[in-house]
Amino acid sequence: RFMAETASILNPHKTVLLPEPSAGCALAEMATAEQVRRKREEAPSDTAVVCYVNSTAQVKAEADVCCTSANAVEVVEALPQRHILFVPDRNLGSYVAEKTGKDIIPWDGYCYVHDPNVSTSAVGELKRLHPHADVMVHPECNAAVRRHADFVGSTSQMLRYAAESDNQEFIVGTEEGFVHPLHERNPRKQFYSTGSVCSSMRLITLGSIRHALDRMTNVVEVPEDIRERATGALERMLSL
C-alpha cells in the first residue's frame, strides 16, 4: 500500500489503484505518526527525521526527508544534522550508521522478508553448495548477514552489480521473486535465492489487476493536509 500512497502523493491529479486492498507492508505498519512525533520530542534538538519510503503517508508527513534503500546513505550524508531519527527499519538504519558515522537513533522496525527470513544459516548453506558464488544481500538484512556478503545494496544496485561482475554465480538475499529479473538480464549467469517470500506482494495477481482496471475500484487517496507535508519530504529527497 505504501507504494500506491507514494504514487498518489506525487501525482495528486491522477488515479492510483491498489488491486488488492489487503496488500499492506508489515514494516510500514511498525511506525505511526504519533510515535514519530513522540520520538522527535525525546531526541536532541538538532535531530533530523529520515523516513524510509516503506512507510505510511502519515509517517512521511512527519519526516524532514524520505529515502530509498538505494540513496539512504547519500541522503543522510547530505544532511547537516549529526543526529538522525531513522524510521522505520532498524537494519537499514544500522547500515546507514556504519557508512556515515552519524548518530542514528534506532527504530525497532524490520522487514521479515530480510530479517529473520534471510539468515546467516541460509546464506551459509547456499555458500557451502556454491562456494564460488558472490553473496548479494539487501541492507534490510541484519548486520550479521551483511558481514557474510560480497555486496550489500538495493535491488537496482544488485542488478547493476550482477551485470558488471565477472562472476557467474550469485547468492541473492532478498525476496525470491527478484531472481526473475536477474535471470532475464543475465541469462548466462546463475542465481540462488535464499527463498524468502513477501506474502503481501504475492496478493497482487494478474486477476486482481484486471478486476481493478475493469471496474476502477480500490482508488488510493491521501488526505490533502497529509499529502502536502509528505510531498515536502519526498521532494527534499529528490533534490539532494
C-alpha positions as CSV (number, residue, x, y, z in Angstrom):
1,R,0.0,0.0,0.0
2,F,2.8,2.5,0.8
3,M,3.9,2.4,-2.9
4,A,0.4,3.3,-4.0
5,E,0.2,6.1,-1.5
6,T,3.5,7.5,-2.6
7,A,2.4,7.4,-6.2
8,S,-0.8,9.3,-5.2
9,I,1.2,11.8,-3.1
10,L,3.4,12.7,-6.1
11,N,0.6,12.6,-8.7
12,P,-2.5,14.1,-7.0
13,H,-4.4,14.6,-10.2
14,K,-4.0,11.0,-11.4
15,T,-6.0,8.0,-10.4
16,V,-4.0,5.4,-8.4
17,L,-5.4,1.9,-7.9
18,L,-4.4,-0.7,-5.4
19,P,-5.6,-4.0,-6.9
20,E,-5.7,-5.8,-3.5
21,P,-6.6,-3.5,-0.6
22,S,-5.2,-6.0,2.0
23,A,-1.7,-5.9,0.4
24,G,0.0,-3.9,3.0
25,C,3.5,-3.9,4.4
26,A,4.3,-5.2,7.9
27,L,7.4,-2.9,8.1
28,A,5.4,0.2,7.3
29,E,2.9,-0.6,10.0
30,M,5.7,-0.7,12.6
31,A,5.7,3.1,12.9
32,T,2.8,5.6,13.4
33,A,2.8,9.4,13.1
34,E,2.1,9.8,16.8
35,Q,5.1,7.6,17.7
36,V,7.4,9.6,15.4
37,R,6.2,12.9,16.9
38,R,6.9,11.5,20.4
39,K,10.4,10.2,19.4
40,R,11.3,13.6,17.9
41,E,10.3,15.3,21.1
42,E,12.6,13.0,23.1
43,A,15.6,13.4,20.6
44,P,18.3,16.1,20.7
45,S,17.1,19.4,19.3
46,D,19.2,19.1,16.2
47,T,17.8,15.8,15.1
48,A,16.5,15.2,11.5
49,V,13.8,12.7,10.9
50,V,14.6,10.5,7.9
51,C,11.8,8.3,6.7
52,Y,12.3,5.2,4.5
53,V,9.8,5.1,1.7
54,N,8.5,1.8,3.1
55,S,6.2,3.8,5.4
56,T,2.7,5.2,5.6
57,A,1.7,8.6,4.2
58,Q,1.1,9.8,7.7
59,V,4.6,8.9,8.8
60,K,6.1,10.5,5.7
61,A,4.2,13.7,6.6
62,E,6.2,13.8,9.9
63,A,9.6,13.4,8.3
64,D,12.1,16.0,7.2
65,V,13.2,13.9,4.2
66,C,12.5,10.5,2.8
67,C,15.0,8.0,1.4
68,T,15.1,4.7,-0.5
69,S,17.4,1.8,0.2
70,A,19.5,2.9,-2.8
71,N,20.0,6.5,-1.7
72,A,19.7,6.3,2.1
73,V,23.4,6.7,2.7
74,E,23.7,9.7,0.4
75,V,20.6,11.4,1.9
76,V,21.9,11.1,5.4
77,E,25.4,12.3,4.4
78,A,23.8,15.3,2.8
79,L,22.0,16.4,5.9
80,P,23.8,18.9,8.2
81,Q,22.4,17.3,11.4
82,R,24.6,14.9,13.3
83,H,21.6,13.1,15.0
84,I,19.2,11.2,12.7
85,L,16.0,9.5,13.7
86,F,15.7,6.8,11.1
87,V,12.3,5.4,10.6
88,P,11.2,2.6,10.5
89,D,13.8,-0.1,9.5
90,R,16.4,-0.8,12.2
91,N,18.7,-2.8,9.9
92,L,18.8,-0.2,7.1
93,G,19.3,2.4,9.9
94,S,22.3,0.4,11.3
95,Y,23.7,0.1,7.7
96,V,23.5,3.9,7.3
97,A,25.2,4.4,10.6
98,E,28.1,2.1,9.5
99,K,28.5,4.0,6.3
100,T,28.1,7.6,7.5
101,G,29.3,7.5,11.1
102,K,26.3,9.6,12.2
103,D,24.3,9.1,15.3
104,I,21.4,7.1,14.1
105,I,18.6,6.9,16.7
106,P,17.3,3.4,16.3
107,W,13.7,2.4,15.5
108,D,12.7,-1.1,16.2
109,G,11.1,-1.9,12.9
110,Y,12.1,-4.6,10.5
111,C,11.2,-6.3,7.2
112,Y,10.5,-10.0,8.0
113,V,11.5,-10.9,4.4
114,H,15.0,-9.8,5.2
115,D,15.2,-10.3,8.9
116,P,14.9,-13.1,10.0
117,N,14.0,-14.8,6.8
118,V,17.4,-14.1,5.2
119,S,19.6,-15.7,7.8
120,T,23.3,-16.5,8.2
121,S,22.4,-20.2,8.2
122,A,20.5,-19.9,4.9
123,V,23.3,-17.9,3.3
124,G,25.9,-20.2,4.7
125,E,24.2,-23.3,3.4
126,L,24.0,-21.8,-0.1
127,K,27.6,-20.8,0.1
128,R,28.5,-24.4,1.0
129,L,26.7,-25.6,-2.1
130,H,28.0,-22.9,-4.3
131,P,31.4,-21.9,-2.9
132,H,32.3,-19.7,-5.9
133,A,29.1,-17.6,-5.8
134,D,29.2,-14.0,-4.7
135,V,26.7,-13.2,-1.9
136,M,24.4,-10.2,-2.6
137,V,22.1,-9.0,0.2
138,H,19.8,-6.2,0.8
139,P,20.7,-3.6,3.5
140,E,17.4,-4.5,5.3
141,C,19.2,-7.7,6.3
142,N,20.7,-7.7,9.8
143,A,24.4,-6.9,10.4
144,A,25.4,-10.5,10.9
145,V,24.1,-11.4,7.4
146,R,25.6,-8.3,5.8
147,R,29.0,-9.3,7.1
148,H,28.7,-12.5,5.1
149,A,28.1,-10.6,1.9
150,D,30.3,-9.7,-1.0
151,F,27.9,-6.9,-1.9
152,V,25.2,-5.0,0.0
153,G,22.7,-2.9,-1.9
154,S,19.2,-2.2,-3.1
155,T,17.6,-4.3,-5.8
156,S,18.6,-1.8,-8.5
157,Q,22.2,-1.8,-7.2
158,M,22.2,-5.7,-7.2
159,L,21.0,-5.7,-10.8
160,R,24.0,-3.5,-11.7
161,Y,26.5,-5.4,-9.6
162,A,25.4,-8.8,-11.2
163,A,25.6,-7.4,-14.7
164,E,29.0,-5.8,-14.2
165,S,30.6,-8.6,-12.3
166,D,32.9,-11.2,-13.9
167,N,31.5,-13.8,-11.6
168,Q,28.9,-16.3,-13.0
169,E,27.2,-17.3,-9.8
170,F,25.3,-15.3,-7.1
171,I,23.5,-15.9,-3.9
172,V,20.6,-13.5,-3.6
173,G,19.5,-12.3,-0.1
174,T,16.2,-10.6,-0.8
175,E,12.6,-11.5,-1.9
176,E,12.9,-14.6,-4.1
177,G,10.9,-13.0,-6.9
178,F,13.8,-10.7,-7.6
179,V,15.7,-13.7,-9.1
180,H,13.5,-13.5,-12.2
181,P,14.7,-10.0,-13.4
182,L,18.2,-11.0,-12.5
183,H,17.9,-14.1,-14.8
184,E,16.2,-12.0,-17.6
185,R,19.1,-9.5,-17.7
186,N,21.8,-12.1,-17.2
187,P,20.6,-15.3,-18.9
188,R,24.1,-16.9,-18.8
189,K,24.6,-16.4,-15.1
190,Q,23.2,-18.5,-12.2
191,F,21.3,-17.0,-9.2
192,Y,20.4,-18.9,-6.0
193,S,17.7,-17.4,-3.8
194,T,17.6,-17.8,0.0
195,G,13.9,-18.5,-0.5
196,S,12.4,-15.5,1.4
197,V,8.9,-14.6,0.3
198,C,6.8,-11.5,0.9
199,S,3.3,-12.7,1.4
200,S,1.8,-9.3,0.9
201,M,3.4,-8.8,-2.5
202,R,2.0,-12.2,-3.6
203,L,-1.5,-10.9,-3.0
204,I,-1.3,-8.8,-6.2
205,T,-2.2,-11.0,-9.1
206,L,-3.0,-10.5,-12.8
207,G,-6.6,-11.3,-11.9
208,S,-6.8,-8.6,-9.2
209,I,-5.1,-6.1,-11.5
210,R,-7.6,-6.8,-14.3
211,H,-10.5,-6.6,-11.9
212,A,-9.3,-3.2,-10.5
213,L,-8.8,-1.8,-14.0
214,D,-12.1,-3.1,-15.4
215,R,-14.1,-1.5,-12.5
216,M,-11.7,1.3,-11.5
217,T,-12.0,0.1,-7.9
218,N,-9.8,0.5,-4.8
219,V,-8.7,4.0,-5.6
220,V,-6.0,5.2,-3.2
221,E,-6.4,8.8,-2.0
222,V,-4.3,10.6,0.6
223,P,-5.9,13.5,2.6
224,E,-4.7,16.8,1.3
225,D,-3.1,18.1,4.5
226,I,-1.1,14.8,4.8
227,R,-0.3,14.8,1.1
228,E,1.2,18.3,1.2
229,R,3.5,17.6,4.1
230,A,4.6,14.2,2.7
231,T,5.3,15.8,-0.6
232,G,7.8,18.1,1.0
233,A,9.7,15.1,2.5
234,L,9.7,13.3,-0.9
235,E,10.7,16.3,-2.9
236,R,13.6,17.1,-0.5
237,M,14.9,13.6,-1.1
238,L,14.8,14.2,-4.9
239,S,16.6,17.5,-4.5
240,L,19.6,16.1,-2.5
